[in-house]
Amino acid sequence: MLFVLLAAGCGESKPADSPSGGETVASSPLPNPPTDDRPIILAFGDSLTAGSGLPAGSGYPEMLQKELDTRGYSYRVINAGVGGDTTGGGLARIRRAVDLKPEVVILELGGNDGLRGIPTDVMKSNLDEMIVAFKQSGAKVVLGGMTLPRNFGQDYIGQFEKVYPALASKHDVTLIPFFLEGAAGHTGLMLDDGIHPNQAGYREVTATVLKYVEPLLKK
């Protein structure tokens, strides 16, 4: 069951609605210029970022916002998660994301590529382009690693898992070795669909993300 959670967790779903105190940026046109001038942390990913299956404001980007506020950091977290998105889909909307001029980007994509059997060199190339685009815009990138069900075969899984550390090393970006650390495989931390984290699970995901993001922030 663990590996079903790891991969299927980023499957097809609609992006989360805009929560209070934040907003969702998906494939729609960019919002009007914000009056909030805090530097942006952009959560850019699939349904694991969108918070699919939960009430608005219950996903990790919204929890991260609350945690940063509590710790005295002045940042604005934007949820740019799109359910079912692949690295190709992320690349197609990269310009909108770059135009937001984020200071930090949490890049969580690739799981759906693996589920669809997309060649890992294609996935790697797409992620590479996104990392380059974000870095060239001045953003610090945090890359969220994933894995796949064991029935996808050891060769493919091995190639898939190597993509994330290879890109993190190549571009000198922060790597979260496993994005769902602390949540995947624990039924009490997952929704009834056995796919997405529930609110308690997202608290675990938020704690994991914060551990890697906080060293990049300024008070």
C-alpha positions as CSV (number, residue, x, y, z in Angstrom):
1,M,0.0,0.0,0.0
2,L,2.9,2.3,0.7
3,F,4.0,2.6,-2.9
4,V,0.4,3.1,-4.1
5,L,0.3,6.2,-1.9
6,L,3.7,7.4,-3.1
7,A,2.8,7.5,-6.8
8,A,-1.0,7.7,-6.9
9,G,-0.9,10.7,-4.5
10,C,-0.4,13.0,-7.4
11,G,-3.1,11.7,-9.6
12,E,-6.0,13.5,-11.4
13,S,-8.0,15.9,-9.4
14,K,-9.0,19.5,-9.5
15,P,-6.8,22.2,-7.9
16,A,-7.8,23.4,-4.5
17,D,-9.9,26.5,-4.2
18,S,-8.2,29.7,-3.1
19,P,-7.9,29.7,0.7
20,S,-8.3,32.7,2.9
21,G,-5.0,34.5,3.4
22,G,-3.6,33.0,0.2
23,E,-4.5,32.0,-3.4
24,T,-4.2,29.3,-5.9
25,V,-2.5,29.9,-9.2
26,A,-3.1,27.1,-11.7
27,S,-3.4,27.2,-15.5
28,S,-5.6,30.3,-15.5
29,P,-4.3,33.7,-16.3
30,L,-2.2,35.4,-13.6
31,P,-4.1,37.3,-10.9
32,N,-4.1,41.0,-10.8
33,P,-0.9,42.5,-9.4
34,P,-1.0,41.8,-5.6
35,T,-1.2,44.5,-3.0
36,D,0.7,42.1,-0.7
37,D,4.3,43.0,-1.2
38,R,5.8,40.2,0.9
39,P,8.3,38.0,-1.0
40,I,6.6,35.0,-2.5
41,I,7.1,31.3,-1.8
42,L,5.6,29.5,-4.7
43,A,4.3,25.9,-4.1
44,F,4.5,24.6,-7.7
45,G,3.2,21.0,-8.2
46,D,0.4,18.6,-8.7
47,S,-2.5,17.4,-6.5
48,L,-0.2,16.8,-3.5
49,T,0.5,20.6,-3.6
50,A,-3.1,21.5,-4.5
51,G,-4.4,19.8,-1.4
52,S,-6.9,17.7,-3.4
53,G,-9.8,16.1,-1.5
54,L,-9.6,18.6,1.4
55,P,-11.5,21.8,2.3
56,A,-9.9,24.9,1.0
57,G,-7.0,26.0,3.1
58,S,-6.2,22.6,4.4
59,G,-3.2,21.7,2.2
60,Y,0.5,22.0,2.9
61,P,1.0,25.5,1.3
62,E,-1.7,27.0,3.6
63,M,-0.3,25.2,6.6
64,L,3.1,26.4,5.7
65,Q,1.8,30.0,5.5
66,K,0.4,29.7,9.1
67,E,3.6,28.2,10.4
68,L,5.8,30.9,8.8
69,D,3.5,33.6,10.3
70,T,3.8,32.0,13.7
71,R,7.6,31.9,13.5
72,G,7.8,35.6,12.5
73,Y,8.6,35.2,8.8
74,S,7.1,37.7,6.4
75,Y,6.4,35.6,3.3
76,R,3.4,35.0,1.1
77,V,2.9,31.4,0.2
78,I,1.0,30.8,-3.1
79,N,-0.5,27.5,-4.0
80,A,0.2,26.7,-7.6
81,G,-0.8,23.0,-7.5
82,V,-2.7,21.5,-10.4
83,G,-4.2,18.0,-9.9
84,G,-2.9,15.4,-12.5
85,D,-0.1,17.7,-13.7
86,T,3.0,16.2,-15.2
87,T,6.4,17.8,-15.7
88,G,5.3,18.6,-19.2
89,G,2.2,20.4,-17.8
90,G,4.4,22.3,-15.3
91,L,6.7,23.4,-18.1
92,A,3.8,24.6,-20.1
93,R,2.8,27.0,-17.3
94,I,6.3,28.0,-16.2
95,R,6.2,31.5,-17.6
96,R,3.2,32.5,-15.5
97,A,4.9,31.1,-12.5
98,V,8.2,33.0,-13.2
99,D,6.2,36.2,-13.8
100,L,5.2,36.1,-10.1
101,K,8.9,36.6,-9.3
102,P,8.9,34.1,-6.4
103,E,11.8,34.2,-4.0
104,V,11.5,30.5,-3.2
105,V,9.9,27.8,-5.3
106,I,8.9,24.4,-3.9
107,L,8.9,22.2,-7.0
108,E,6.9,19.0,-6.6
109,L,6.3,17.3,-9.9
110,G,7.2,14.0,-11.6
111,G,5.0,11.4,-9.9
112,N,2.4,11.5,-12.7
113,D,5.2,11.1,-15.3
114,G,6.2,7.9,-13.5
115,L,2.6,6.6,-13.4
116,R,2.2,7.2,-17.1
117,G,5.5,5.5,-17.9
118,I,7.0,8.7,-19.4
119,P,10.7,8.2,-20.2
120,T,12.8,9.4,-17.3
121,D,15.0,11.4,-19.6
122,V,11.9,13.4,-20.7
123,M,10.9,14.0,-17.1
124,K,14.4,15.0,-16.2
125,S,14.7,17.4,-19.1
126,N,11.4,19.1,-18.2
127,L,12.4,19.4,-14.5
128,D,15.8,20.7,-15.6
129,E,14.2,23.5,-17.7
130,M,11.9,24.5,-14.9
131,I,14.8,24.7,-12.4
132,V,16.8,26.7,-14.8
133,A,13.9,29.1,-15.5
134,F,13.2,29.6,-11.8
135,K,16.9,30.1,-10.9
136,Q,17.4,32.6,-13.8
137,S,14.5,34.6,-12.4
138,G,16.3,34.8,-9.1
139,A,14.4,32.2,-7.2
140,K,15.8,29.6,-4.8
141,V,14.5,26.1,-5.7
142,V,13.5,23.3,-3.3
143,L,13.0,20.1,-5.3
144,G,10.6,17.5,-3.9
145,G,11.7,13.9,-4.6
146,M,9.3,11.0,-5.2
147,T,9.2,7.3,-5.8
148,L,7.0,4.7,-7.6
149,P,5.2,1.5,-6.9
150,R,7.5,-1.5,-6.9
151,N,5.5,-3.2,-9.7
152,F,6.9,-0.6,-12.2
153,G,10.1,-2.6,-12.3
154,Q,13.4,-2.0,-10.6
155,D,15.1,-0.6,-13.7
156,Y,12.5,2.1,-14.3
157,I,12.1,2.9,-10.6
158,G,15.9,3.2,-10.2
159,Q,16.1,5.6,-13.1
160,F,13.2,7.6,-11.8
161,E,14.5,7.9,-8.3
162,K,17.9,9.1,-9.5
163,V,16.4,12.1,-11.4
164,Y,15.9,14.2,-8.3
165,P,19.3,13.9,-6.6
166,A,21.0,14.3,-10.0
167,L,19.2,17.5,-10.7
168,A,19.7,18.8,-7.2
169,S,23.4,18.2,-7.5
170,K,23.7,19.6,-11.0
171,H,21.9,22.9,-10.2
172,D,23.0,23.1,-6.5
173,V,19.4,23.3,-5.2
174,T,17.9,22.0,-2.0
175,L,16.5,18.4,-2.3
176,I,13.7,17.0,-0.2
177,P,14.6,13.3,-0.6
178,F,11.0,12.2,-0.2
179,F,8.2,14.7,-0.3
180,L,5.6,12.6,1.6
181,E,8.0,11.7,4.4
182,G,6.1,11.0,7.6
183,A,2.7,10.7,5.9
184,A,2.8,8.0,3.2
185,G,2.1,4.5,4.4
186,H,0.3,5.6,7.6
187,T,-3.5,5.0,7.1
188,G,-4.4,7.5,9.9
189,L,-2.6,10.2,8.0
190,M,-4.3,9.6,4.6
191,L,-7.7,10.2,3.2
192,D,-10.2,7.4,2.7
193,D,-9.1,7.1,-0.9
194,G,-5.8,5.9,0.3
195,I,-4.1,8.4,-2.0
196,H,-3.8,11.9,-0.6
197,P,-2.8,13.0,2.9
198,N,-5.5,14.1,5.2
199,Q,-5.1,17.3,7.3
200,A,-3.0,15.4,9.9
201,G,-0.9,14.0,7.1
202,Y,-0.4,17.4,5.6
203,R,0.9,18.6,9.0
204,E,3.6,16.0,8.6
205,V,4.3,17.1,5.0
206,T,4.4,20.7,6.1
207,A,6.9,19.9,8.8
208,T,9.1,18.1,6.3
209,V,8.9,21.0,3.8
210,L,9.6,23.6,6.4
211,K,12.7,21.7,7.5
212,Y,14.2,22.3,4.1
213,V,12.7,25.7,3.3
214,E,13.4,27.5,6.5
215,P,17.2,27.8,6.1
216,L,16.5,29.7,2.9
217,L,14.4,32.4,4.5
218,K,15.1,35.7,6.1
219,K,13.3,37.3,9.1
